[in-house]
Amino acid sequence: MSIVPLWKLKREFVRLAGHVAGGPTYVFQYLTATPYYDRFMAKRSKVHVGALPMSRRIGLYLIFPQNGLLRSHLRALDHLIDNGYAPLVVSNLPLGEADLSLLKSRSFRVIERVNFGYDFGGYRDGILSLAKDFPRLERLVLLNDSSWFPLPGAMNWLQESEALGVDYAAAAWSGGVRRPAPAEFAKIEWRVDKSRRNFHYASFALNIDGRVLSDPGFLEFWRTFRLTQDKNRTVRRGEIGLTAWIMRHGYSHAATTELYDMDARLMAMSDKDLRAVFDRLIILDDPELNHIRKLVAQKTGHDRRRLEKLILMVAARRGASYALADYLVRTMRFAFLKKSPVNMKDGTDKIISALARDMPGPFGADILREIGQSRADRPALPDLKLQDTAA
């Protein structure tokens, strides 16, 4: 019988104690957070009319401009416009006059709101502002600035998501593969099962068609959505909850990057390419997995099967859009690059920076500049014209 490590016992004790202590607070927030927000906090929102006309195809773009408005924000808006979507910008932070002016020039509406409820709180405000327009909408795209998008040389995700011909299209999914305990990573089998309880399509990029939008239940989902300042609960109620609603009501769904055959892809790689994927894995904040990766890197030798299994384990545990970011961008023309890994201090930021340096055109330089801005005071952003932000 194996002995459970002390660090794992401590982790589980802290987690259990938190659930017990937070029980009353959780119940109170569950019952009151959304009504309180709607009655009091929402009144502090500011709605601005933009310069562009509204259309039947809306691109709701949620931003959190903690370093001010960035070139990547403007590129994403220009891309929406170029592909026939009228942008609706929702900002989870107050905007300065210059930034607001730039956003109004590239949207039909800008909403400044209190930062409550994470991305789903912002999506909710934007969607509820469109409630009376839902019967005539053809498409609604949900995007947020947690990713750099659209990457140069990548697929046109807006066109590809439409081409899937489904009611609910995403860029990626998570939670679709059963995973063993990290220490037993060699037992993982890459079998995608979208009926799994925690399966969900990632909310950083969703394209929803008119059939869903015309369903009164879709709007009701957002009206009654339970807001929270707990990130894990937001994922469960938001990404997992919305995916479950779509599937429960019989709407068709898919992702532009499905990865059903990820295990076969790894098996077909040369030793050199497989090692590159392994070395560029992004694990995020998981000490146990990071420790296992170091052991595997030291002891694997020519046992490529262990490399393959650990890559699959990390992808299943963290989601491919994080874990396999380098592979997806370089090999599969993935249009998104998640930003949060640049804050890691385990070398992950170097993986993202290397990707940016290898990108064609000015966007890579902009990403490197933004990484630098996140660690220093923000320099002034020039008043960019539409053509100045073309990739």
C-alpha positions in Angstrom: 0.0 0.0 0.0 1.5 3.3 -1.1 1.8 6.2 1.4 0.0 9.4 0.5 2.6 12.3 0.3 2.3 14.9 3.1 1.9 17.8 0.6 -1.1 16.1 -0.9 -2.7 15.6 2.5 -2.2 19.2 3.4 -3.7 20.3 0.0 -6.8 18.2 0.6 -7.2 19.4 4.2 -7.0 23.0 3.1 -9.5 22.4 0.3 -12.0 20.7 2.6 -11.6 23.3 5.3 -12.3 26.0 2.8 -15.5 24.3 1.6 -16.7 24.0 5.2 -15.9 27.5 6.2 -17.2 29.0 3.0 -20.5 27.2 3.0 -22.7 30.0 4.4 -21.0 32.6 2.2 -21.5 30.4 -0.8 -25.2 30.0 -0.1 -25.6 33.7 0.5 -23.8 34.6 -2.8 -25.7 32.0 -4.8 -29.0 33.5 -3.7 -28.2 37.2 -3.7 -25.3 38.0 -6.0 -27.1 38.3 -9.3 -30.2 40.3 -7.9 -27.8 42.6 -6.0 -25.7 43.2 -9.1 -28.8 43.9 -11.3 -30.4 46.2 -8.7 -27.3 48.2 -7.6 -24.0 47.5 -9.4 -25.4 47.5 -12.9 -26.5 51.1 -12.5 -22.9 52.1 -12.5 -22.4 50.8 -16.1 -22.0 53.3 -18.8 -23.4 52.7 -22.3 -21.9 54.6 -25.3 -23.1 54.7 -28.8 -20.4 53.8 -31.3 -19.8 55.1 -34.8 -20.6 51.8 -36.7 -24.1 50.6 -37.5 -25.5 47.6 -35.8 -26.0 44.5 -38.0 -27.5 41.1 -37.7 -24.1 39.6 -37.0 -22.7 40.8 -33.7 -19.2 40.3 -32.3 -19.3 40.7 -28.5 -15.7 41.5 -27.5 -15.0 41.5 -23.7 -11.8 43.3 -22.6 -10.0 43.9 -19.3 -7.6 46.7 -20.3 -5.5 46.9 -17.1 -2.6 48.3 -19.2 -4.9 50.4 -21.3 -6.2 49.8 -24.8 -3.7 47.8 -26.8 -2.9 47.2 -30.4 -4.1 43.6 -30.1 -7.5 44.9 -29.0 -7.8 47.0 -32.1 -6.6 44.1 -34.3 -9.4 41.9 -33.0 -12.0 44.5 -33.6 -10.7 45.2 -37.1 -10.9 41.4 -37.8 -14.5 41.3 -36.7 -15.4 44.2 -38.9 -13.5 42.8 -41.9 -15.5 39.6 -41.5 -18.9 41.3 -41.4 -19.5 41.4 -37.6 -20.6 44.6 -35.9 -18.5 44.8 -32.7 -20.1 45.3 -29.3 -17.3 46.1 -26.8 -17.8 45.4 -23.1 -15.0 46.6 -20.8 -14.6 45.2 -17.3 -12.6 48.3 -16.3 -13.2 52.1 -16.7 -11.9 53.6 -20.0 -10.0 56.8 -20.5 -11.3 59.3 -23.1 -8.7 58.4 -25.8 -9.3 54.7 -25.4 -13.1 55.1 -25.4 -12.8 57.2 -28.6 -10.8 54.4 -30.4 -13.3 51.8 -29.3 -16.4 53.8 -30.4 -14.8 54.3 -33.8 -14.7 50.5 -34.2 -18.0 49.4 -32.6 -21.8 50.1 -32.6 -21.8 50.1 -28.7 -19.4 50.2 -25.9 -20.3 49.2 -22.3 -18.2 50.1 -19.3 -19.2 47.9 -16.3 -18.1 47.0 -12.8 -15.7 44.1 -12.9 -18.0 41.5 -11.3 -18.6 37.9 -12.5 -15.4 37.5 -14.6 -16.0 37.0 -18.4 -19.5 35.6 -18.0 -20.5 38.7 -16.1 -19.3 40.8 -19.0 -20.9 38.5 -21.6 -24.1 38.7 -19.6 -24.3 42.5 -19.7 -23.6 42.6 -23.4 -26.1 39.9 -24.2 -28.9 41.4 -22.1 -28.3 44.7 -23.8 -29.2 42.9 -27.1 -32.3 41.2 -25.7 -34.8 43.1 -27.9 -32.7 42.4 -31.0 -32.4 38.7 -30.6 -35.3 37.7 -32.9 -33.5 39.3 -35.9 -29.9 38.3 -35.2 -28.2 35.8 -37.4 -25.0 35.2 -35.4 -23.4 36.2 -32.1 -19.7 35.7 -31.6 -18.3 35.8 -28.0 -14.7 36.7 -27.7 -12.5 38.0 -24.9 -9.0 39.4 -24.6 -7.6 36.5 -22.5 -6.1 35.4 -25.9 -4.2 37.2 -28.6 -6.3 37.0 -31.7 -6.2 36.6 -34.7 -2.7 35.3 -35.0 -0.8 35.9 -38.3 -0.8 32.9 -40.6 -3.6 31.2 -38.6 -6.9 30.0 -39.9 -9.7 32.6 -40.2 -11.5 31.3 -37.2 -14.7 33.3 -37.9 -15.0 31.8 -41.3 -14.0 28.3 -40.1 -16.4 28.3 -37.2 -19.3 29.3 -39.6 -18.2 26.6 -42.1 -18.7 23.9 -39.4 -22.4 24.3 -40.0 -23.3 23.8 -36.3 -25.5 25.9 -34.0 -22.7 26.3 -31.4 -19.1 26.5 -32.5 -16.0 27.0 -30.5 -12.2 27.1 -31.0 -11.4 24.4 -28.5 -12.9 22.3 -25.7 -11.7 20.9 -22.4 -12.7 18.0 -20.0 -13.5 15.5 -22.8 -10.8 12.9 -21.8 -10.9 10.8 -18.7 -7.6 11.3 -16.9 -6.0 9.1 -14.2 -4.1 10.6 -11.2 -1.0 12.5 -12.4 1.4 9.8 -11.0 -0.4 7.3 -13.2 -0.2 9.3 -16.4 1.1 6.3 -18.3 -2.4 4.8 -18.0 -4.2 7.6 -19.9 -6.2 6.6 -23.0 -7.0 9.5 -25.4 -10.7 8.8 -25.9 -12.8 12.0 -26.4 -16.2 11.7 -24.7 -18.3 14.9 -24.9 -20.9 13.4 -22.5 -18.4 13.6 -19.6 -19.7 15.7 -16.7 -17.1 18.5 -16.9 -16.8 18.6 -20.7 -17.2 22.2 -22.0 -16.3 24.3 -25.0 -13.9 27.1 -24.1 -15.6 30.5 -23.7 -12.8 32.6 -25.1 -14.2 32.0 -28.6 -17.8 31.0 -29.4 -19.9 31.5 -32.5 -23.6 31.0 -31.9 -26.1 30.9 -34.8 -29.6 32.3 -35.0 -31.4 29.1 -34.2 -30.0 29.2 -30.6 -30.5 33.0 -30.3 -34.2 32.7 -31.2 -34.7 30.2 -28.4 -36.2 32.1 -25.4 -34.4 29.7 -23.1 -31.0 31.0 -24.3 -31.8 34.5 -23.1 -33.3 33.1 -19.9 -30.1 31.3 -19.2 -28.3 34.6 -19.1 -31.0 36.5 -17.2 -30.9 33.9 -14.4 -27.2 33.3 -14.5 -25.7 33.1 -11.0 -22.9 35.6 -10.9 -20.0 35.0 -8.6 -16.5 36.2 -7.9 -15.2 32.6 -7.6 -13.4 31.7 -10.7 -14.0 27.9 -10.5 -17.7 28.4 -9.9 -17.8 30.8 -12.9 -16.3 28.0 -15.0 -18.8 25.4 -13.7 -21.9 27.7 -14.1 -20.6 29.4 -17.2 -18.5 27.3 -19.6 -19.8 24.0 -18.4 -23.3 25.2 -17.7 -23.8 26.8 -21.1 -22.3 23.8 -22.9 -24.6 21.5 -21.0 -27.6 23.8 -21.9 -26.7 23.6 -25.6 -26.4 19.8 -25.5 -29.4 19.3 -23.4 -31.6 21.2 -25.8 -30.4 19.2 -28.8 -28.4 21.9 -30.6 -25.5 20.8 -32.8 -22.0 21.7 -31.6 -18.3 21.3 -32.5 -14.9 23.0 -32.3 -12.7 24.1 -35.1 -9.8 22.2 -33.4 -11.2 18.9 -32.1 -8.0 16.8 -31.6 -9.8 13.5 -31.6 -6.6 11.9 -33.0 -4.0 13.6 -30.8 -2.6 10.3 -29.7 -2.1 9.2 -33.3 -0.5 12.6 -34.1 2.1 12.1 -31.4 2.8 8.5 -32.5 3.5 9.7 -36.0 6.0 12.3 -35.0 9.7 11.9 -35.3 11.7 11.7 -32.0 12.9 15.2 -32.5 9.4 16.7 -33.1 7.9 14.8 -30.2 10.6 16.0 -27.9 9.9 19.6 -29.0 6.2 19.2 -28.1 7.2 17.8 -24.7 9.7 20.6 -24.0 7.2 23.2 -24.9 4.3 21.9 -22.8 2.5 24.5 -20.7 1.5 23.1 -17.4 0.6 26.3 -15.4 0.3 26.1 -11.7 0.5 22.4 -11.0 3.6 21.5 -8.8 2.8 17.7 -9.0 2.7 17.7 -12.8 5.8 19.9 -13.1 7.7 17.5 -10.8 6.6 14.5 -12.9 7.7 16.2 -16.1 11.2 16.8 -14.7 11.5 13.2 -13.7 10.3 12.0 -17.1 12.7 14.4 -18.9 15.6 13.0 -16.9 14.8 9.3 -17.1 13.0 8.8 -20.4 16.0 8.2 -22.6 14.5 6.6 -25.8 11.2 5.6 -24.2 9.1 7.9 -26.3 5.9 6.2 -25.1 6.3 8.0 -21.7 6.7 11.3 -23.5 3.5 10.7 -25.5 1.5 9.7 -22.4 2.6 12.7 -20.4 1.8 15.1 -23.2 -1.7 13.6 -23.4 -2.0 13.8 -19.6 -1.1 17.5 -19.5 -3.5 18.3 -22.5 -6.3 16.4 -20.8 -5.7 18.1 -17.4 -5.0 21.6 -18.6 -6.8 21.9 -21.9 -5.1 21.8 -25.3 -5.4 25.6 -25.8 -3.0 26.0 -22.9 -0.9 22.8 -22.7 -0.3 22.5 -26.5 -0.3 26.2 -27.4 3.1 26.0 -29.2 2.0 22.9 -31.2 -1.4 24.3 -32.1 -0.1 27.6 -33.3 2.9 26.2 -35.2 1.3 23.1 -36.7 -2.5 23.5 -36.7 -2.9 27.2 -37.6 -4.7 27.8 -34.3 -5.8 31.4 -34.2 -5.6 32.1 -30.5 -2.7 32.3 -28.0 -3.6 32.5 -24.3 -2.0 35.3 -22.4 -2.0 34.1 -18.8 1.0 31.7 -19.2 3.3 34.8 -19.6 2.9 35.4 -15.9 4.4 32.0 -14.9 7.9 32.0 -13.5 8.8 28.4 -14.6 10.0 29.2 -18.1 6.6 29.2 -19.6 6.9 32.9 -20.5 9.8 32.0 -22.7 7.7 29.5 -24.7 5.2 32.3 -25.5 7.9 34.8 -26.3 9.6 32.4 -28.7 6.3 31.9 -30.5 5.8 35.6 -30.8 9.3 36.1 -32.2 8.7 33.6 -34.9 5.4 35.1 -36.1 5.4 36.9 -39.4 4.5 40.6 -39.6 4.2 43.1 -36.8 1.8 41.2 -34.5 4.6 39.1 -32.9 6.5 42.3 -32.0 3.2 43.7 -30.6 2.8 40.6 -28.4 6.4 41.0 -27.1 5.7 44.7 -26.4 2.6 43.8 -24.5 4.4 41.2 -22.5 6.8 44.0 -21.5 4.0 46.4 -20.8 2.5 43.9 -18.4 5.6 44.2 -16.3 6.1 47.9 -16.5 4.3 51.2 -16.7 2.1 51.5 -19.8 3.5 53.8 -22.5 1.1 56.1 -24.4 -0.8 54.4 -27.2 -0.8 56.5 -30.4 -4.1 57.3 -32.1 -4.1 54.4 -34.5 -6.0 54.5 -37.8 -7.8 51.4 -39.1 -5.1 50.6 -41.6 -2.3 51.0 -39.0 -3.6 47.9 -37.2 -3.7 45.5 -40.2 -1.7 42.3 -39.6 
